[in-house]
Amino acid sequence: MWVQRTLTLSARPRGFHLVTDEVVDCVPEIATVQTGLLHVFIQHTSASLTINENADPDVRTDFETAINHAVPENLPYVHTLEGRDDMPAHVKASMMGASVQIPIGGGRLLLGAWQGIYLCEHRNHGGSRRLVLTLTGL
């Protein structure tokens, strides 16, 4: 089986946001898959995806602190047409990645006990974000 859907996420403020439930809700066919994979791809260059801690919200705050330390906005960027936060957002998105892939077994995502899918919004006002969800399995 192959299923592909586009999920439009509502605009979120800069930061790290759990979107696992929205992803799963968009592809109800996951419940019928005994063995498979879900590929999640973001169609933007200033936001990214990652999988990490889904329980303690402090982790999301610390992610934002760490990524801003690693990629500060006050470097002498040349690409500045779209605002001061744009080029650092592109760098952060490249560092974090544009996709995640999750195994599926027994009709559910095989994430670890404390794992969730994050939208990493690197712009101050990034707007809505589109994810392409591709499910394959038996």
Salt bridges, closest charged atoms under 4 A:
GLU22 OE2 - ARG12 NH2 2.41
GLU29 OE2 - ARG5 NH2 2.49
GLU64 OE2 - ARG14 NE 2.98
GLU73 OE2 - ARG14 NH1 2.49
GLU73 OE1 - ARG84 NE 3.81
GLU82 OE2 - HIS79 NE2 3.75
ASP85 OD1 - ARG123 NH2 2.93
ASP86 OD2 - HIS79 NE2 2.69
ASP86 OD2 - HIS90 NE2 3.15
ASP86 OD1 - ARG123 NH1 2.99
GLU121 OE1 - ARG129 NE 2.79
